[in-house]
């Protein structure tokens, strides 16, 4: 294994030479007599750690450390000084030093321990940063697929609202990806390093849901044999995602309304007030506004939850996203099933584009999994898909249907004709139905030589 690379910065040559002799068996050593020489070396070589004196010609060690730490992926920095004090140690840490050691009681074995500890700390920070980047990739917007105008607009809203504390209500049919959007909001927010806790409200009876959210004390009800911490406390400093919020009953609604107003709650069976710094994201496939108007959901809670409201369109309204989603699911599921499937043939893609997808992306993923399991070659064909999809054709008009022997360009042209016919020739409405901009639709009409439409 290569030795870690250490830069020693000190204006006294005996000190530099002595430290080199003591540490060169464990580190590859570079030395510099002042901050300028150190800066030059730092621009030429990638160091794992820097050991610098406080007093340097033309600059001081604190300024050098601050300069080093302003760079991407900086080395660990340890400050040495003969003028040791508690105030100096605090000041060194404020400037970014990973450790501080007075020269007056500098012992080589202790210095080696300090350097090793600083390197471990730096490595953990790098690992944490990499993990955070992986989470961004997994749960950030990179993981939410959609090039349609509708989805691009939603992505922009997510980027705008993520840094705030505002409650967000995410609406959409089942399978449209509401939880993915919630995860993206959390992951792009300052709370990303804190927990995101999810509660599926419809899966629990009202009494159990109250305990699940707010916790309970021992003996609060039959079976409560010990105190339980609720999801609000588990999500401290982070985000609580309440899926299927339209299913919660009146008693839980009142407690949730109180939390949103005061940021306080009480465990079941307790009169002691608890506080939590938690952001609320909620989702439902129901028309929560209509439920509020008819008295089936508290109107005041509805307004508290929908500080920002995001509507996810169903897949049938963003047909241009179907090939992207299908290809993404194919890569994932082919790898899971260890099959060398790379693509859809024209017949399969036509069938996917012709289907209306009442189950949205969830139904699409299930259909692709079915096809992957049954596929015998490298390309999915229409007959690999579930019968309800492979046998489906959608009329464009009485004389024109999407046939399985069409090319992809011909299928796209057929979809445009169908959308325009269904919208009475109104291009703006047809563009919305297709999930593209009016300009894109106009360009496609000219591209496919359909100027009379």
FENHUFEN-V737830 format. One record per residue. RES is the residue in one letter. OMEGA is omega in whole degrees, 0 to 359 (NA if undefined). Layout:
BEGIN
res=RES omega=OMEGA
res=RES omega=OMEGA
END
This chain:
BEGIN
res=X omega=179
res=X omega=177
res=X omega=171
res=X omega=183
res=X omega=186
res=X omega=174
res=X omega=178
res=X omega=182
res=X omega=180
res=X omega=183
res=X omega=179
res=X omega=183
res=X omega=178
res=X omega=179
res=X omega=180
res=X omega=183
res=X omega=180
res=X omega=179
res=X omega=177
res=X omega=182
res=X omega=184
res=X omega=189
res=X omega=189
res=X omega=176
res=X omega=182
res=X omega=184
res=X omega=168
res=X omega=193
res=X omega=166
res=X omega=178
res=X omega=178
res=X omega=182
res=X omega=181
res=X omega=184
res=X omega=181
res=X omega=179
res=X omega=179
res=X omega=180
res=X omega=179
res=X omega=179
res=X omega=180
res=X omega=178
res=X omega=184
res=X omega=188
res=X omega=177
res=X omega=184
res=X omega=175
res=X omega=181
res=X omega=176
res=X omega=177
res=X omega=187
res=X omega=174
res=X omega=177
res=X omega=184
res=X omega=181
res=X omega=177
res=X omega=175
res=X omega=181
res=X omega=174
res=X omega=185
res=X omega=180
res=X omega=179
res=X omega=178
res=X omega=179
res=X omega=179
res=X omega=178
res=X omega=181
res=X omega=185
res=X omega=177
res=X omega=181
res=X omega=176
res=X omega=179
res=X omega=183
res=X omega=175
res=X omega=172
res=X omega=183
res=X omega=178
res=X omega=181
res=X omega=174
res=X omega=175
res=X omega=175
res=X omega=185
res=X omega=186
res=X omega=174
res=X omega=179
res=X omega=179
res=X omega=179
res=X omega=179
res=X omega=179
res=X omega=180
res=X omega=180
res=X omega=180
res=X omega=178
res=X omega=180
res=X omega=175
res=X omega=180
res=X omega=177
res=X omega=177
res=X omega=186
res=X omega=181
res=X omega=177
res=X omega=180
res=X omega=185
res=X omega=178
res=X omega=180
res=X omega=175
res=X omega=188
res=X omega=181
res=X omega=178
res=X omega=179
res=X omega=179
res=X omega=178
res=X omega=180
res=X omega=180
res=X omega=180
res=X omega=179
res=X omega=179
res=X omega=178
res=X omega=177
res=X omega=179
res=X omega=179
res=X omega=180
res=X omega=178
res=X omega=178
res=X omega=178
res=X omega=179
res=X omega=180
res=X omega=179
res=X omega=179
res=X omega=178
res=X omega=179
res=X omega=178
res=X omega=177
res=X omega=178
res=X omega=177
res=X omega=181
res=X omega=183
res=X omega=187
res=X omega=177
res=X omega=184
res=X omega=178
res=X omega=183
res=X omega=180
res=X omega=190
res=X omega=176
res=X omega=176
res=X omega=180
res=X omega=181
res=X omega=181
res=X omega=182
res=X omega=177
res=X omega=176
res=X omega=178
res=X omega=178
res=X omega=180
res=X omega=178
res=X omega=180
res=X omega=180
res=X omega=181
res=X omega=188
res=X omega=185
res=X omega=183
res=X omega=185
res=X omega=175
res=X omega=189
res=X omega=171
res=X omega=183
res=X omega=176
res=X omega=183
res=X omega=184
res=X omega=178
res=X omega=178
res=X omega=176
res=X omega=176
res=X omega=182
res=X omega=175
res=X omega=182
res=X omega=181
res=X omega=176
res=X omega=179
res=X omega=178
res=X omega=179
res=X omega=179
res=X omega=178
res=X omega=179
res=X omega=186
res=X omega=179
res=X omega=183
res=X omega=175
res=X omega=180
res=X omega=189
res=X omega=181
res=X omega=176
res=X omega=185
res=X omega=162
res=X omega=184
res=X omega=183
res=X omega=175
res=X omega=176
res=X omega=191
res=X omega=184
res=X omega=185
res=X omega=186
res=X omega=173
res=X omega=184
res=X omega=181
res=X omega=179
res=X omega=180
res=X omega=179
res=X omega=178
res=X omega=180
res=X omega=183
res=X omega=191
res=X omega=182
res=X omega=178
res=X omega=176
res=X omega=176
res=X omega=179
res=X omega=182
res=X omega=178
res=X omega=181
res=X omega=181
res=X omega=179
res=X omega=187
res=X omega=177
res=X omega=177
res=X omega=177
res=X omega=176
res=X omega=182
res=X omega=184
res=X omega=177
res=X omega=180
res=X omega=178
res=X omega=183
res=X omega=184
res=X omega=179
res=X omega=185
res=X omega=187
res=X omega=174
res=X omega=181
res=X omega=181
res=X omega=180
res=X omega=182
res=X omega=183
res=X omega=181
res=X omega=183
res=X omega=186
res=X omega=184
res=X omega=189
res=X omega=184
res=X omega=179
res=X omega=177
res=X omega=181
res=X omega=180
res=X omega=179
res=X omega=177
res=X omega=179
res=X omega=180
res=X omega=181
res=X omega=179
res=X omega=188
res=X omega=185
res=X omega=179
res=X omega=177
res=X omega=176
res=X omega=174
res=X omega=176
res=X omega=180
res=X omega=181
res=X omega=175
res=X omega=180
res=X omega=183
res=X omega=177
res=X omega=176
res=X omega=178
res=X omega=174
res=X omega=187
res=X omega=173
res=X omega=182
res=X omega=168
res=X omega=182
res=X omega=180
res=X omega=176
res=X omega=173
res=X omega=179
res=X omega=175
res=X omega=186
res=X omega=177
res=X omega=178
res=X omega=177
res=X omega=178
res=X omega=181
res=X omega=181
res=X omega=176
res=X omega=180
res=X omega=176
res=X omega=183
res=X omega=182
res=X omega=180
res=X omega=177
res=X omega=178
res=X omega=181
res=X omega=177
res=X omega=182
res=X omega=188
res=X omega=171
res=X omega=169
res=X omega=181
res=X omega=178
res=X omega=177
res=X omega=177
res=X omega=181
res=X omega=175
res=X omega=185
res=X omega=181
res=X omega=179
res=X omega=176
res=X omega=186
res=X omega=181
res=X omega=179
res=X omega=183
res=X omega=179
res=X omega=179
res=X omega=180
res=X omega=181
res=X omega=180
res=X omega=178
res=X omega=178
res=X omega=180
res=X omega=179
res=X omega=182
res=X omega=187
res=X omega=175
res=X omega=178
res=X omega=180
res=X omega=183
res=X omega=178
res=X omega=178
res=X omega=184
res=X omega=183
res=X omega=187
res=X omega=190
res=X omega=172
res=X omega=173
res=X omega=186
res=X omega=182
res=X omega=179
res=X omega=180
res=X omega=177
res=X omega=180
res=X omega=179
res=X omega=181
res=X omega=182
res=X omega=184
res=X omega=182
res=X omega=173
res=X omega=177
res=X omega=177
res=X omega=175
res=X omega=187
res=X omega=179
res=X omega=178
res=X omega=179
res=X omega=180
res=X omega=179
res=X omega=179
res=X omega=179
res=X omega=178
res=X omega=176
res=X omega=182
res=X omega=180
res=X omega=181
res=X omega=185
res=X omega=184
res=X omega=181
res=X omega=182
res=X omega=181
res=X omega=184
res=X omega=179
res=X omega=178
res=X omega=183
res=X omega=183
res=X omega=172
res=X omega=183
res=X omega=177
res=X omega=184
res=X omega=181
res=X omega=181
res=X omega=184
res=X omega=181
res=X omega=186
res=X omega=169
res=X omega=182
res=X omega=181
res=X omega=173
res=X omega=167
res=X omega=187
res=X omega=184
res=X omega=191
res=X omega=178
res=X omega=176
res=X omega=183
res=X omega=183
res=X omega=179
res=X omega=179
res=X omega=168
res=X omega=179
res=X omega=179
res=X omega=179
res=X omega=178
res=X omega=179
res=X omega=178
res=X omega=180
res=X omega=178
res=X omega=180
res=X omega=179
res=X omega=180
res=X omega=181
res=X omega=180
res=X omega=178
res=X omega=181
res=X omega=181
res=X omega=178
res=X omega=180
res=X omega=181
res=X omega=188
res=X omega=180
res=X omega=179
res=X omega=179
res=X omega=178
res=X omega=178
res=X omega=180
res=X omega=180
res=X omega=181
res=X omega=178
res=X omega=177
res=X omega=179
res=X omega=179
res=X omega=178
res=X omega=179
res=X omega=180
res=X omega=179
res=X omega=180
res=X omega=180
res=X omega=178
res=X omega=181
res=X omega=182
res=X omega=175
res=X omega=178
res=X omega=187
res=X omega=181
res=X omega=182
res=X omega=NA
END
